[in-house]
Amino acid sequence: MLFFIVQLLVANEAPKIEGIWTCSDKDCKVEIVKNGNTYEAKLLWARKEIDEKGNPKLDVKNPDPAKRNLPIIGGKTLWNATYNSGTGYFEEATAYRNGRYFCGKFKLNTNGTLSIVGYNCTFKFLKFSETWTRVK
């Protein structure tokens, strides 16, 4: 009986996704961390978020005027993701990209990559997907 309980607890445990990931096109790096019972990520580097002088671009499209003078690199790009052991997905994630908010989910694949599905929070049929690769 004890063996069954231990197996059940391990089966409900979230896969270890903490670490640094590179985006599909290898043009950005994101760090995922666990914060209490949720997961969040910050943008460490992105090719298109560097200006011609090599400086990080500012978040001029941010809906919050107080954040428009902050660099995009280093900012939180995903938050509130929670693991659902029934589906195997980290769900209810909110993401931020290019001045807009998105909803989404992601899953650790058996090959060690991370499948990302993002969508417009209002019109969930407007989706995009990416596959990230762990750096470390």
C-alpha positions as a Markdown table, in Angstrom:
| # | Residue | x | y | z |
|---|---|---|---|---|
| 1 | Met | 0.0 | 0.0 | 0.0 |
| 2 | Leu | 2.8 | 2.4 | 0.9 |
| 3 | Phe | 4.4 | 1.7 | -2.5 |
| 4 | Phe | 1.2 | 2.7 | -4.3 |
| 5 | Ile | 0.9 | 6.0 | -2.3 |
| 6 | Val | 4.5 | 6.9 | -3.2 |
| 7 | Gln | 3.9 | 6.1 | -6.9 |
| 8 | Leu | 0.8 | 8.3 | -6.8 |
| 9 | Leu | 2.7 | 11.2 | -5.3 |
| 10 | Val | 5.5 | 10.9 | -7.8 |
| 11 | Ala | 3.0 | 10.7 | -10.7 |
| 12 | Asn | 1.4 | 14.0 | -9.6 |
| 13 | Glu | 4.7 | 15.8 | -9.3 |
| 14 | Ala | 5.5 | 18.4 | -11.9 |
| 15 | Pro | 8.3 | 17.7 | -14.3 |
| 16 | Lys | 11.5 | 19.7 | -13.7 |
| 17 | Ile | 11.2 | 22.6 | -16.2 |
| 18 | Glu | 13.3 | 25.1 | -14.2 |
| 19 | Gly | 16.3 | 26.4 | -16.1 |
| 20 | Ile | 17.3 | 28.2 | -19.3 |
| 21 | Trp | 15.5 | 27.5 | -22.6 |
| 22 | Thr | 16.2 | 28.7 | -26.1 |
| 23 | Cys | 13.2 | 29.6 | -28.3 |
| 24 | Ser | 12.3 | 27.7 | -31.5 |
| 25 | Asp | 14.4 | 29.9 | -33.8 |
| 26 | Lys | 17.3 | 30.1 | -31.4 |
| 27 | Asp | 16.8 | 33.9 | -31.3 |
| 28 | Cys | 15.9 | 34.2 | -27.6 |
| 29 | Lys | 16.7 | 32.7 | -24.2 |
| 30 | Val | 14.2 | 32.5 | -21.4 |
| 31 | Glu | 14.7 | 31.4 | -17.8 |
| 32 | Ile | 11.9 | 29.5 | -16.1 |
| 33 | Val | 11.7 | 29.5 | -12.3 |
| 34 | Lys | 9.3 | 28.1 | -9.8 |
| 35 | Asn | 7.7 | 30.7 | -7.6 |
| 36 | Gly | 5.6 | 29.0 | -4.8 |
| 37 | Asn | 3.1 | 26.7 | -6.6 |
| 38 | Thr | 3.4 | 28.5 | -10.0 |
| 39 | Tyr | 6.0 | 29.0 | -12.7 |
| 40 | Glu | 7.2 | 32.1 | -14.3 |
| 41 | Ala | 9.8 | 33.1 | -16.8 |
| 42 | Lys | 11.9 | 36.1 | -17.7 |
| 43 | Leu | 13.5 | 37.0 | -21.0 |
| 44 | Leu | 17.3 | 36.8 | -20.7 |
| 45 | Trp | 18.2 | 37.6 | -24.3 |
| 46 | Ala | 16.4 | 38.2 | -27.7 |
| 47 | Arg | 18.1 | 39.1 | -30.9 |
| 48 | Lys | 15.2 | 41.4 | -32.0 |
| 49 | Glu | 15.1 | 43.2 | -28.7 |
| 50 | Ile | 18.7 | 44.6 | -29.2 |
| 51 | Asp | 19.0 | 47.9 | -31.0 |
| 52 | Glu | 21.6 | 48.7 | -33.7 |
| 53 | Lys | 24.0 | 50.0 | -31.0 |
| 54 | Gly | 23.8 | 46.7 | -29.1 |
| 55 | Asn | 21.6 | 48.1 | -26.3 |
| 56 | Pro | 18.4 | 46.5 | -25.1 |
| 57 | Lys | 15.2 | 48.0 | -26.6 |
| 58 | Leu | 12.7 | 49.6 | -24.2 |
| 59 | Asp | 9.2 | 48.3 | -23.7 |
| 60 | Val | 7.6 | 51.2 | -25.5 |
| 61 | Lys | 4.4 | 49.2 | -26.4 |
| 62 | Asn | 3.7 | 48.2 | -22.8 |
| 63 | Pro | 0.1 | 49.0 | -21.9 |
| 64 | Asp | 1.3 | 50.3 | -18.6 |
| 65 | Pro | 2.9 | 53.7 | -19.2 |
| 66 | Ala | 5.1 | 53.4 | -16.1 |
| 67 | Lys | 6.9 | 50.4 | -17.7 |
| 68 | Arg | 7.6 | 51.9 | -21.1 |
| 69 | Asn | 11.1 | 53.0 | -20.1 |
| 70 | Leu | 12.1 | 49.6 | -18.9 |
| 71 | Pro | 14.2 | 47.2 | -21.1 |
| 72 | Ile | 12.3 | 44.3 | -22.5 |
| 73 | Ile | 15.3 | 42.0 | -21.8 |
| 74 | Gly | 15.2 | 41.0 | -18.1 |
| 75 | Gly | 11.5 | 41.5 | -17.9 |
| 76 | Lys | 9.0 | 38.9 | -16.8 |
| 77 | Thr | 7.5 | 37.3 | -19.9 |
| 78 | Leu | 5.3 | 34.5 | -18.4 |
| 79 | Trp | 3.6 | 34.0 | -15.0 |
| 80 | Asn | 1.0 | 32.1 | -13.1 |
| 81 | Ala | 1.5 | 28.7 | -14.9 |
| 82 | Thr | 0.4 | 25.8 | -12.7 |
| 83 | Tyr | 1.0 | 22.1 | -13.3 |
| 84 | Asn | -2.1 | 19.9 | -14.1 |
| 85 | Ser | -1.0 | 16.2 | -13.5 |
| 86 | Gly | -4.2 | 15.1 | -15.3 |
| 87 | Thr | -3.2 | 16.6 | -18.6 |
| 88 | Gly | 0.6 | 16.8 | -18.1 |
| 89 | Tyr | 0.5 | 20.5 | -19.1 |
| 90 | Phe | 1.5 | 23.6 | -17.2 |
| 91 | Glu | -1.7 | 25.6 | -17.7 |
| 92 | Glu | -3.3 | 28.9 | -17.0 |
| 93 | Ala | -0.1 | 30.7 | -18.0 |
| 94 | Thr | -0.2 | 34.4 | -18.9 |
| 95 | Ala | 2.5 | 35.6 | -21.3 |
| 96 | Tyr | 3.6 | 39.0 | -22.5 |
| 97 | Arg | 5.0 | 39.7 | -25.9 |
| 98 | Asn | 5.3 | 42.9 | -28.0 |
| 99 | Gly | 2.9 | 45.0 | -25.9 |
| 100 | Arg | 0.2 | 42.3 | -25.8 |
| 101 | Tyr | -0.9 | 39.7 | -23.3 |
| 102 | Phe | -1.5 | 36.0 | -24.2 |
| 103 | Cys | -2.8 | 32.9 | -22.5 |
| 104 | Gly | -1.2 | 29.5 | -22.9 |
| 105 | Lys | 0.1 | 26.2 | -21.7 |
| 106 | Phe | 3.2 | 24.2 | -22.2 |
| 107 | Lys | 4.4 | 20.6 | -21.7 |
| 108 | Leu | 7.7 | 18.9 | -21.2 |
| 109 | Asn | 8.1 | 16.3 | -24.0 |
| 110 | Thr | 9.7 | 12.9 | -23.6 |
| 111 | Asn | 12.7 | 14.1 | -25.7 |
| 112 | Gly | 13.3 | 17.0 | -23.2 |
| 113 | Thr | 11.9 | 19.8 | -25.3 |
| 114 | Leu | 9.1 | 22.1 | -24.2 |
| 115 | Ser | 6.0 | 22.4 | -26.4 |
| 116 | Ile | 4.5 | 25.9 | -26.0 |
| 117 | Val | 0.9 | 26.7 | -27.1 |
| 118 | Gly | -0.1 | 30.4 | -26.9 |
| 119 | Tyr | -3.4 | 32.0 | -27.8 |
| 120 | Asn | -5.3 | 35.2 | -27.7 |
| 121 | Cys | -7.0 | 35.1 | -24.3 |
| 122 | Thr | -10.3 | 36.2 | -25.8 |
| 123 | Phe | -10.3 | 34.4 | -29.1 |
| 124 | Lys | -8.7 | 31.0 | -28.2 |
| 125 | Phe | -8.8 | 29.8 | -31.8 |
| 126 | Leu | -6.0 | 32.3 | -32.6 |
| 127 | Lys | -3.1 | 30.1 | -31.6 |
| 128 | Phe | 0.7 | 29.9 | -32.1 |
| 129 | Ser | 3.0 | 27.2 | -31.1 |
| 130 | Glu | 6.8 | 26.8 | -30.5 |
| 131 | Thr | 9.2 | 24.2 | -29.3 |
| 132 | Trp | 11.9 | 25.3 | -26.9 |
| 133 | Thr | 15.1 | 23.5 | -26.1 |
| 134 | Arg | 16.8 | 23.4 | -22.7 |
| 135 | Val | 20.2 | 25.1 | -22.5 |
| 136 | Lys | 21.0 | 24.2 | -18.9 |
